[in-house]
Structure formats: C-alpha cells, structure tokens
Amino acid sequence: MNSSVATVVASVIAVVFALSVIVVRMRASRRPTNARKILIPPVMMSTGFLMYIFPFTHERFEYAVIAFLAGCVLSYPLILTSKMYMRDGNVYLQRSKAFIYILLGLLVLRMILHSVVEQYVDIYQTGSLFFVLAFGMLLPWRLAMYMQYRRISERGPSESSVESKA
C-alpha cells in the first residue's frame, strides 16, 4: 500500500472514529456513570503500546514525549467540557454542545498535523506518534473526569446542587 492510499485510509478511519466517539458520548450522558466506565478506556487503549514490539513503529524518544505532551495540552478543552452532576443518587455526565465542536476541531488539527509529520517520518512511525498523542489526550481527560466523579460521589445525593452542573 503506497503512502497516499494509507493516508486516505487513516483519515477515513479517524473521521469514523471521531463520529463514533460523538455518538457514544451523547448516548452515555443519558445513563449514570461510574469509576469503571471512566477508567476502562485508557486502560484498554494502553494495550496499543504493544505496537512497539515491531521495530518499524519505533520513533525517536523525544518525538514520543513531544507527542504525549501535545496530547496533554489538547486534552484541556475536553476536560473543560466534561462536567458531571448528581441526580437521583447517580452521577451523570452533562451533555455539552461544545464537546462536539472541540472534537471536530481536534480532528481537523490532527489531519493537518498528520500531513506535516508524515513528511519527516514514515507512515508507521506517524501512526505510532499519533497513537501516543491520542493517549496523551485520553489519559489526562479521563483522570480529570475520575477526580470529578470522586468529588461528586463523595458529596452524596443530599449535598448535590445546581452548582455541580456548572
């Protein structure tokens, strides 16, 4: 498979993934959440680091650190738009229209960065760098959600208020 075909395939997969995340996130806000639902995604995604078994996915360590840190920075808007509240003794994730736009903006940014990065490293290394970037976004976001979940669930139903929806 040549590089341009691989780029198109990767872009289509990224769009499908982003749209599925939006759908899943909107559905999830209808049901209560728990610690397991919040923490399982980064745990399961971490299995993707097994790709580094294959030498052709290796990139310079500095590039991986930069990708991870960039992901951490890009997680900030996701953290800001993920609010939880308590209703009927259960913790729910509040829907945010901004989340959809942020996710689509991150997708566009990813596609632009992808076309730039692939000029400097091969397609396999580009894929591994963007995996590290995605993990760098997911991990802080989910940890922030978990901390928020713990704060709200420790308060209990008697102390939940409108302020926790803000």
trRosetta pair geometry for C-beta under 8 A, 3 or more apart (Angstrom, degrees):
i j d omega theta_ij theta_ji phi_ij phi_ji
1 5 5.2 -120 -172 87 90 122
1 6 5.2 109 130 -62 116 94
1 9 7.7 -24 -178 4 144 146
2 5 5.2 89 60 13 75 104
2 6 7.0 -143 99 -6 36 94
3 6 5.6 -59 -146 39 31 112
3 7 6.3 34 155 -24 66 105
3 118 7.2 147 -172 168 117 129
3 123 5.6 -163 -125 -56 82 125
4 7 5.6 -50 -147 32 33 115
4 8 6.6 33 154 -18 63 102
5 8 5.8 -54 -151 36 33 110
5 9 6.3 32 152 -18 66 107
6 9 5.7 -54 -145 39 32 112
6 10 6.1 33 155 -19 65 108
6 123 5.0 26 114 -155 150 154
7 10 5.7 -54 -144 38 29 111
7 11 6.3 30 155 -20 63 107
7 114 7.3 147 -144 139 94 118
7 115 7.4 71 -157 -95 135 75
7 118 6.8 -118 -95 23 116 178
7 123 7.4 -115 -61 -119 75 113
8 11 5.7 -55 -147 36 30 112
8 12 6.4 30 155 -18 64 105
9 12 5.9 -55 -149 36 30 110
9 13 6.3 30 153 -18 64 107
10 13 5.7 -55 -147 38 31 112
10 14 6.3 35 153 -23 65 106
10 114 7.1 -170 116 -170 130 149
10 123 8.0 -162 -34 -164 145 104
10 127 7.0 -126 -117 -95 137 97
11 14 5.5 -52 -147 34 32 113
11 15 6.5 32 154 -19 64 103
11 111 5.9 61 -125 -120 104 109
11 114 7.5 179 -81 85 87 156
12 15 5.8 -52 -150 34 32 110
12 16 6.4 31 153 -16 65 107
13 16 5.8 -56 -147 39 31 111
13 17 6.1 33 154 -21 65 108
14 17 5.6 -54 -145 37 29 113
14 18 6.3 30 156 -20 64 106
14 107 6.3 149 148 -147 106 95
14 110 6.3 -159 -168 109 145 135
14 111 6.9 171 93 -72 152 90
15 18 5.8 -54 -146 36 29 110
15 19 6.4 26 156 -15 64 107
15 107 6.8 92 -100 -174 58 138
16 19 5.9 -58 -148 40 29 109
16 20 6.3 27 154 -18 64 109
17 20 5.8 -58 -148 38 29 110
17 21 6.4 32 154 -22 65 104
18 21 5.7 -52 -149 32 31 112
18 22 6.7 34 151 -20 63 102
18 103 5.8 156 -162 156 98 105
18 104 6.8 113 161 -94 136 53
18 106 7.9 178 -121 81 124 93
18 107 4.5 2 -90 -84 162 136
19 22 5.6 -50 -152 32 35 114
19 23 6.5 33 152 -16 66 104
20 23 5.6 -53 -147 38 36 111
20 24 6.1 34 155 -17 68 107
21 24 5.8 -55 -141 41 30 109
21 25 6.0 31 158 -21 65 110
21 103 6.4 -161 96 -154 122 146
22 25 5.9 -58 -145 37 25 110
22 26 6.4 23 157 -17 63 107
22 99 7.8 155 -122 120 78 98
22 100 5.5 65 -134 -118 119 85
22 103 6.0 -178 -74 84 95 155
23 26 6.0 -58 -148 36 28 108
23 27 6.4 23 156 -13 64 109
24 27 5.9 -60 -148 41 30 109
24 28 6.0 34 155 -26 66 110
25 28 5.6 -52 -142 33 29 115
25 29 6.9 35 157 -28 60 100
25 93 7.8 -94 -166 115 77 143
25 99 6.5 -133 139 136 150 143
26 29 6.1 -50 -158 21 31 112
26 30 8.0 33 146 -21 56 98
26 95 6.6 46 -129 -123 67 111
27 30 6.0 -53 -171 20 44 113
27 31 7.6 10 148 4 70 104
28 31 6.3 -73 -157 47 43 94
28 33 6.9 47 170 -82 103 104
28 37 7.5 160 -151 170 121 133
28 93 6.1 14 120 45 100 134
29 92 6.6 73 -165 175 60 97
29 93 4.9 -98 -106 84 75 89
29 94 6.7 34 -145 178 119 9
29 95 4.5 108 152 -66 169 82
31 92 7.7 174 103 -120 24 90
32 90 3.5 -74 -106 173 141 127
32 91 6.0 94 -161 60 91 48
32 92 5.6 -77 -108 -77 56 72
33 37 5.0 -126 -155 75 81 135
33 38 6.2 75 166 -51 122 95
33 84 7.2 -93 47 -123 130 120
33 91 5.6 -66 59 100 83 93
33 92 6.6 123 2 -123 90 29
33 93 5.5 61 -26 -29 139 98
33 149 6.7 -97 104 -113 115 127
34 37 5.3 96 52 10 68 101
34 38 7.3 -136 99 -4 36 93
34 91 7.4 126 -85 54 46 110
34 149 7.7 116 -160 -173 24 140
35 38 5.7 -64 -152 39 33 111
35 39 5.9 6 163 -2 72 117
35 146 6.3 64 -137 -137 79 96
35 149 6.3 165 -85 116 66 143
35 150 7.6 53 -92 -70 110 83
36 39 6.3 -70 -135 47 25 95
36 40 5.8 35 170 -37 67 109
37 40 6.5 -38 -129 17 21 113
38 41 7.8 -71 171 19 27 101
38 142 5.7 150 169 -163 78 88
38 145 5.0 -158 -148 111 121 115
38 146 4.9 156 125 -79 139 80
38 149 5.9 -129 -35 -18 161 155
39 42 6.7 -61 -164 42 52 99
39 43 6.2 47 148 -19 79 114
39 142 6.4 129 -103 160 43 121
39 146 5.9 54 -66 -87 95 134
40 43 5.6 -68 -148 43 35 112
40 44 5.8 28 162 -17 75 111
41 44 6.0 -60 -140 41 26 104
41 45 6.0 24 162 -18 65 111
41 138 6.3 -122 128 -173 112 125
41 142 6.1 -162 67 -90 109 147
42 45 5.5 -55 -138 41 33 112
42 46 6.3 47 157 -36 64 99
42 135 7.3 102 -141 -151 86 79
42 138 5.3 167 -90 129 89 108
42 139 5.0 102 -132 -98 139 66
42 142 5.0 -153 -24 50 120 153
42 143 7.9 2 -6 -42 163 81
43 46 5.8 -48 -157 17 28 116
44 47 6.2 -37 -175 7 44 112
45 48 5.7 -26 179 2 59 118
45 134 7.6 -126 -171 119 139 105
45 135 5.9 176 132 -104 123 89
45 138 6.0 37 46 91 166 162
46 49 5.9 -20 -179 0 60 113
46 135 7.1 98 -91 -136 60 128
47 50 5.9 -11 173 -8 64 114
48 51 6.0 -5 172 -12 65 110
48 131 5.5 -146 141 -169 134 131
48 135 7.3 -156 64 -65 126 123
49 52 5.8 -19 176 6 67 114
49 131 8.0 170 -80 133 54 128
49 135 7.9 40 -60 -75 97 165
50 53 5.7 -4 176 -15 66 113
51 54 6.3 -52 179 33 57 104
51 57 4.8 -135 144 174 99 175
51 127 7.9 -117 174 116 158 108
51 128 5.9 -162 109 -103 133 100
51 131 6.9 98 30 40 148 171
52 57 5.8 -120 -98 92 46 118
52 58 6.5 83 -146 -83 83 74
52 128 7.1 102 -77 -143 79 135
54 57 5.1 74 81 2 94 106
54 124 7.8 -96 112 -174 121 137
55 58 5.5 -35 -163 0 52 119
56 122 7.5 -61 -178 85 93 138
56 124 4.7 25 135 96 96 165
56 125 7.7 -110 158 -47 60 79
57 124 5.0 -106 -91 158 60 104
57 125 6.5 154 -158 -87 39 50
57 127 7.1 -69 -129 78 98 100
57 128 4.3 122 -177 -59 95 139
58 125 7.2 -30 85 -102 31 97
58 128 7.6 -33 -77 82 14 171
59 63 4.7 -73 137 74 120 137
59 64 6.1 145 77 -49 103 90
59 121 5.9 7 -118 -143 118 154
59 125 4.3 114 -75 -156 108 109
59 128 6.0 177 -7 84 113 122
59 129 5.9 3 18 -63 165 99
60 63 4.6 95 66 0 86 104
60 64 7.4 -158 96 -5 48 84
61 64 5.7 -55 -154 35 38 112
61 65 6.4 37 151 -19 69 104
62 65 5.7 -53 -148 36 33 111
62 66 6.3 33 153 -18 66 106
63 66 5.7 -55 -148 38 30 111
63 67 6.2 32 153 -20 65 106
63 121 7.4 85 -157 -50 165 151
63 125 7.9 23 112 172 155 111
63 129 5.9 -60 149 -108 110 120
64 67 5.6 -52 -146 36 31 113
64 68 6.3 31 154 -19 65 105
64 128 7.8 -42 -98 134 100 101
64 129 6.8 -127 -95 -113 57 71
64 132 5.1 -132 -151 -133 77 171
65 68 5.8 -53 -147 36 31 110
65 69 6.2 26 155 -15 65 108
66 69 5.8 -57 -144 41 29 108
66 70 6.1 33 154 -22 65 107
67 70 5.7 -54 -146 36 28 113
67 71 6.5 33 152 -21 62 104
67 129 4.7 -159 -85 -169 153 79
67 130 7.3 -115 -155 -78 130 26
67 132 4.2 76 106 94 127 113
67 133 4.4 -88 -177 -62 92 81
67 136 6.5 174 131 -5 65 143
68 71 5.6 -54 -154 34 32 114
68 72 6.6 35 148 -22 64 102
68 132 5.2 -68 -64 164 78 101
68 133 7.1 -125 -77 -90 30 39
68 135 7.0 -35 -117 84 85 95
68 136 4.0 167 -155 -83 50 126
69 72 5.4 -46 -150 31 37 116
69 73 6.6 38 151 -18 65 100
69 136 6.7 -72 -17 -158 13 146
70 73 5.7 -52 -152 35 35 111
70 74 6.2 28 152 -13 66 109
70 133 5.7 -28 84 -127 107 99
70 136 6.6 81 68 99 57 151
71 74 5.6 -59 -143 43 32 108
71 75 6.3 43 153 -34 65 101
71 132 7.0 -147 -17 131 141 59
71 133 4.3 167 -64 -168 106 48
71 134 6.4 -102 -122 -24 132 7
71 135 6.5 44 148 71 169 48
71 136 2.2 116 70 85 128 104
71 137 4.1 -103 -170 -36 89 68
71 138 7.7 -31 172 9 124 62
71 139 7.9 66 124 29 123 95
71 140 8.0 152 124 15 84 110
72 75 5.7 -48 -151 20 31 116
72 76 8.0 54 148 -39 54 84
72 136 5.0 -76 -36 175 68 98
72 137 7.3 -141 -67 -83 24 40
72 139 7.9 -39 -92 69 82 100
72 140 5.2 88 -135 -15 77 146
73 76 6.2 -30 -177 -9 41 115
74 77 7.3 -39 -176 23 51 99
74 78 7.8 45 136 -5 65 108
74 106 6.1 109 -180 -124 121 114
74 109 7.6 -171 -123 97 132 148
74 133 7.6 33 32 179 141 94
74 136 7.7 78 44 106 99 100
74 137 5.2 -43 90 -99 102 109
75 78 5.2 -62 -162 44 56 116
75 79 5.9 61 141 -28 82 102
75 136 7.1 -136 -30 134 119 64
75 137 4.4 166 -73 -150 89 56
75 138 7.4 -131 -104 -25 122 15
75 139 7.7 -80 -85 61 161 58
75 140 4.4 128 97 71 158 111
75 141 4.5 -133 -161 -49 110 92
75 144 7.9 154 146 5 116 132
76 79 5.6 -53 -146 33 32 113
76 80 6.4 32 156 -20 65 105
77 80 5.6 -53 -146 36 35 114
77 81 6.4 18 160 -7 67 110
77 98 7.9 -127 179 146 101 109
77 102 4.6 -169 136 -145 128 134
77 106 7.8 -165 64 -56 130 114
78 81 6.2 -67 -146 45 28 99
78 82 6.2 25 157 -23 66 114
78 99 7.3 68 -128 -132 64 87
78 102 6.5 176 -74 128 62 140
78 103 7.8 74 -95 -74 99 79
78 137 6.7 88 9 179 148 97
78 141 4.5 -20 108 -117 127 130
79 82 6.0 -63 -144 33 28 109
79 140 6.8 -51 -63 129 127 95
79 141 5.5 -136 -66 -118 76 66
79 144 4.4 11 -132 88 110 167
79 145 7.8 -133 -124 -47 68 73
81 96 4.3 -179 -176 113 98 162
81 98 4.9 -144 -113 89 130 108
81 99 4.5 172 136 -73 140 81
81 102 6.1 -166 -2 6 153 151
82 93 6.6 -40 -158 -151 81 107
82 96 7.4 -106 -76 5 35 140
82 99 7.5 85 -68 -96 68 124
82 141 6.8 108 -5 -171 152 91
82 144 7.0 113 71 103 128 109
82 145 5.3 -59 142 -90 142 100
82 148 7.3 164 118 37 96 157
83 93 7.5 123 78 -161 43 58
83 94 4.4 -18 82 39 94 127
83 96 7.1 108 19 -58 96 122
83 148 7.5 -127 -139 180 40 152
83 165 6.8 81 139 -171 128 37
83 166 7.0 -136 -152 97 149 29
84 91 5.4 12 177 -177 123 101
84 92 6.6 160 -154 81 72 39
84 93 5.7 -43 -98 -101 78 51
84 94 6.6 -161 -96 -8 21 87
84 145 7.3 109 -39 -156 123 76
84 148 5.2 140 21 133 120 114
84 149 5.9 106 -28 -86 177 62
84 152 5.3 -128 108 -3 117 161
84 164 7.1 -44 100 165 64 100
85 91 7.4 164 86 -149 26 61
85 92 5.8 -22 65 61 75 89
85 94 5.7 65 -1 -58 107 107
85 152 7.0 -148 -128 -145 19 145
85 160 6.8 103 -177 -168 72 118
85 164 4.7 132 -121 113 74 98
85 165 4.3 16 -85 -85 143 72
86 89 7.1 3 -179 -122 103 11
86 90 6.9 161 -152 80 67 31
86 91 5.5 -37 -95 -94 72 63
86 92 7.5 147 -107 15 22 78
86 152 5.4 179 -45 171 103 107
86 153 7.4 149 -91 -88 119 48
86 155 7.1 -144 -13 76 151 113
86 156 7.9 106 -169 137 168 18
86 157 5.9 -153 150 -107 130 59
86 160 3.5 -117 65 -101 118 150
86 164 6.2 11 11 101 85 156
87 90 6.2 -29 70 62 65 81
87 92 5.8 -6 22 2 109 126
87 160 7.5 -143 -65 132 38 156
88 157 7.4 -32 160 -126 12 131
89 157 4.4 -41 -90 -66 65 137
91 149 5.7 106 143 -142 160 81
91 152 5.4 115 -117 104 118 126
91 153 5.4 -61 -44 -70 135 93
93 145 7.7 -5 -107 -149 114 120
94 165 6.1 121 -87 -153 143 73
95 99 7.8 -118 -173 22 53 130
96 99 4.2 99 83 -19 101 102
96 100 7.9 -171 104 -5 67 74
97 100 6.0 -44 -168 24 48 112
97 101 7.1 38 143 -8 70 105
98 101 5.7 -62 -155 44 42 108
98 102 5.8 44 150 -24 75 108
99 102 5.6 -56 -144 38 29 112
99 103 6.1 29 158 -19 65 107
100 103 5.9 -57 -149 37 26 109
100 104 6.4 21 155 -13 63 109
101 104 5.7 -55 -144 41 32 109
101 105 6.1 35 154 -21 65 107
102 105 5.6 -55 -147 38 29 113
102 106 6.3 30 154 -19 64 105
103 106 5.7 -52 -147 36 31 111
103 107 6.5 36 150 -23 62 103
104 107 5.4 -49 -150 31 35 117
104 108 6.6 35 152 -18 65 100
105 108 5.8 -51 -150 35 34 109
105 109 6.3 34 151 -17 65 107
106 109 5.5 -53 -145 40 34 114
106 110 6.1 42 152 -26 65 104
106 137 7.6 97 -162 -133 147 157
107 110 5.5 -50 -148 32 30 115
107 111 6.6 29 154 -18 63 103
108 111 5.8 -54 -152 34 32 110
108 112 6.5 30 152 -17 65 105
109 112 5.8 -56 -149 37 32 110
109 113 6.1 28 155 -14 67 109
110 113 5.8 -58 -143 42 28 108
110 114 6.0 36 154 -29 64 107
110 130 6.8 87 -159 -145 104 119
110 133 7.7 157 -119 112 98 140
111 114 5.5 -48 -143 30 29 117
111 115 6.8 28 158 -17 61 101
112 115 6.2 -58 -157 33 30 106
112 116 6.7 23 149 -13 64 108
113 116 5.6 -61 -151 40 36 110
113 117 5.8 30 157 -19 73 111
113 130 7.9 144 104 -99 113 103
114 117 6.0 -56 -137 39 27 106
114 118 6.1 25 165 -20 63 110
114 126 6.5 87 -152 176 76 122
114 130 6.5 13 -97 -78 97 142
115 118 6.3 -51 -139 33 25 109
115 119 7.6 37 154 -29 53 99
116 119 6.2 -56 -174 15 35 114
116 120 7.9 8 146 -2 63 107
117 120 6.1 -73 -166 40 44 102
117 121 6.5 -25 163 35 83 100
117 126 5.3 136 113 -126 109 97
117 129 6.3 -143 175 87 148 148
117 130 7.7 161 70 -55 157 97
118 121 6.9 -79 -125 66 36 65
118 122 7.7 16 -152 -172 74 17
118 123 6.3 27 -137 -93 113 60
118 126 4.6 3 -89 -86 81 155
121 125 3.9 -94 158 94 124 130
121 126 5.6 162 88 -56 100 73
121 129 7.0 105 66 -18 151 138
122 125 5.2 88 56 17 71 102
122 126 6.9 -126 105 -8 34 93
123 126 5.4 -51 -144 35 31 116
123 127 6.4 36 155 -21 63 103
124 127 5.7 -51 -152 34 31 113
124 128 6.5 26 151 -15 64 105
125 128 5.6 -52 -145 39 35 109
125 129 6.2 38 154 -21 66 104
126 129 5.8 -55 -147 36 29 111
126 130 6.4 21 157 -12 64 108
127 130 6.0 -61 -146 41 28 104
127 131 6.4 34 152 -23 64 104
128 131 5.4 -48 -148 31 35 116
128 132 6.6 36 152 -18 64 102
129 132 5.7 -53 -153 36 34 111
129 133 6.4 37 148 -21 65 105
130 133 5.1 -43 -142 35 40 118
130 134 6.3 44 154 -20 66 100
131 134 5.7 -53 -149 36 31 110
131 135 6.3 30 152 -17 64 106
132 135 5.7 -53 -146 39 31 111
132 136 6.2 37 151 -22 63 107
133 136 5.5 -56 -150 36 29 115
133 137 6.7 28 150 -18 63 102
134 137 5.7 -53 -153 34 35 110
134 138 6.2 28 153 -17 68 109
135 138 5.6 -55 -139 40 34 109
135 139 5.9 34 165 -24 69 108
136 139 6.5 -42 -129 30 23 109
136 140 7.4 11 174 -1 54 105
137 140 7.4 -77 -163 42 24 94
137 141 6.2 16 157 -15 63 124
138 141 5.8 -72 -148 43 27 113
138 142 5.9 16 165 -13 69 114
139 142 6.3 -62 -143 40 23 102
139 143 6.2 20 160 -16 62 111
140 143 5.6 -57 -142 41 32 112
140 144 6.1 35 158 -21 67 106
141 144 5.9 -57 -152 36 26 110
141 145 6.5 26 150 -18 62 107
142 145 5.4 -49 -145 37 36 114
142 146 6.2 40 153 -23 66 103
143 146 5.5 -50 -147 34 32 114
143 147 6.5 33 153 -18 64 102
144 147 5.8 -51 -148 35 32 110
144 148 6.4 32 152 -16 64 106
145 148 5.7 -57 -149 40 31 111
145 149 6.1 37 150 -24 66 106
146 149 5.4 -50 -146 34 32 116
146 150 6.4 34 154 -20 64 103
147 150 5.7 -50 -148 34 32 112
147 151 6.5 34 152 -20 64 104
148 151 5.7 -52 -149 34 33 112
148 152 6.3 24 157 -12 66 109
149 152 6.1 -63 -147 42 27 105
149 153 5.9 16 161 -11 67 114
150 153 6.1 -59 -135 43 25 103
150 154 6.0 26 163 -22 63 112
151 154 6.1 -62 -149 35 22 109
151 155 6.9 28 153 -27 59 103
152 155 5.8 -49 -157 23 33 115
152 160 7.0 50 -165 -105 89 100
152 164 5.8 109 -118 -158 109 135
153 156 7.7 46 173 -70 39 40
155 159 4.0 -119 172 83 98 124
155 160 6.2 123 107 -67 125 63
155 164 7.6 -150 52 -80 161 143
156 159 5.5 77 63 18 79 98
156 160 7.4 -127 101 -28 39 86
157 160 5.7 -40 -146 7 38 116
160 164 5.5 -69 -153 25 77 149
161 164 5.9 118 59 -1 60 93
162 165 5.6 -51 -168 26 50 115
162 166 7.4 64 140 -36 69 93
163 166 5.6 -35 -162 5 47 120
